[in-house]
């Protein structure tokens, strides 16, 4: 009887572990967005380091493109405010050393 209880307990633990793994696993959209983010980082690095483009100019181009992208959103005002908040947090990180 003890073996049956132990097997049942083990089965429950394995099911919980599998469910937890599914919760921790990123969905397809998250993976695609992460890859896209890495590609943008690569372009910025290439432009600033390899091609010696001024970071201020790259930032201005990105701001222009971001504005165009935001204008396509159904919630452009909220998205614009959210992006401004992120930019402020990222910029303040330099001053405080705390993670954004």
N, C-alpha and C positions, 0 to 999 in steps of 0.2 A: 504494500500500500504506500509505503514511504517513497518508493521509486516512482510511482505514478504521480505523487504530489510533486516530487522534484522535477520530473519531466514536464509537468504542467506549468510549474513555476518557471522553468527554463524557457518554455515556449512563449510564455507571456513576456519575459524579459527580451527575448529575441524580437517579438513583435513591436515592443516599445522602442527598441533600438532602431529597427527598420523605419518606424514612423518618425523618429527623431532625425534620422539621416535624410528622409524625404523633406522634412521641414528646413533643414540646413542647406539642402541642395538648391543652388540658384536656378531660377526658371530660364527659359530660352531667351526671353527679352532681356533679362539682366545680363546674360552672357554676351548677347549682341551689343548692348550698350557699353559694356566694359571694353569689348574689342574696338568699338568705334572710338571710345575715349583714348585708348592706347594709340590708335592711328592718328588722332588729333595731336596727342603729345609728340609722336614721332615727327609729324609735319612741323610743329613749333620748334622742336629741337633742331631739325634739319635747317629750317630757315634761320634761326638765331645763331647756331653754332657753325654748321657746315657752309651756309651761304652768307654768313656775316650780316644778316639783315638786322636793322635796329629793333630791339624789343618793343619800343614805343610804336613803331610803324606796324609791327605784327599785331599788337594789342588793338590799335585803331582799326585794322582790317577785321579782326575777330569781332570787335564791338559792332561794326557795321553789319557784318553777316549775322550776328546774334540778333540785332534789331530786326533784320528781315525775317529771320526765323520766328521770333516772338510775334511779329505781326500776323503770322499765319495761324496762331493759336486762337482758340475760342475764348480763352481766359488770358488775353494778352496783358492786361493790367496786373493781375495777380502774378503771372509768370515773370513779368518785368521786375516787380517788387522782390520776388523770390531770388531772381538772379542778382539783383543789386545787393541783397542781404548776403548771398554767398560771396560775392566779390569783396564786400566790406570785411567779412570774416577772414577770407584768405589774405587780404592785405594787412589786416591787423595782426595776423599770425607772426609776421616779421617783427613787429614791435614787441609782442609779449612772449613769443616763443611757445605759446600754447597751440595745440592742434585746433584747426578750424573744425 
